[in-house]
Amino acid sequence: MSSLYTRSKDLSYTRRSPSDLPLSSCSLTTRSLRQERTSRVAAGLGSTSQDGATDRGLVRSASYTIPRETPVVNLSRVQDKADLQNYKKMYEGALAENKKLKSRMEVNKQELTKIQTQLDKITQKHDRISEMVLETEKKEKRVLEKQVSEMEEKFKVLTNLKSENQKLKDENGALIRVISKLSK
């Protein structure tokens, strides 16, 4: 397709008029013809003059005296300077915001490291305390196991003593009976 057609979103092509095209896309002759036409219109000259050569001379002199592109270029330069200043302001604003964010990020990093060290200290302290508690529990368990084993042995001794005591009572009762039979 040529540059006279534009493609829309729905993929259909529409024809553009030559006046819609930028000046750089038109050929040099088309541009000069357009300038001559606009110059004639601006100067009030018609194309139906008797002397074509003088008409063209006037048109050419009129086209040189009426600078069409100069105000547009100057306006675009002024606009470019304003845009450049706006971009500079936006860039400076973005830089300032980046600096603020970086400083805030550094503060947050410092706080994070401080909190991590505190967490590590607390974790170490908790580990030490839990180890101490575990050790004391182990000691208490050993002590209790010793006491239980001693009590079991005492209980065994006690049961042995009870059984011996019962034997002695039985023997004592038998001896009393024998003595009472002998004394009769």
Disulfide bonds with the S-S distance in Angstrom:
none
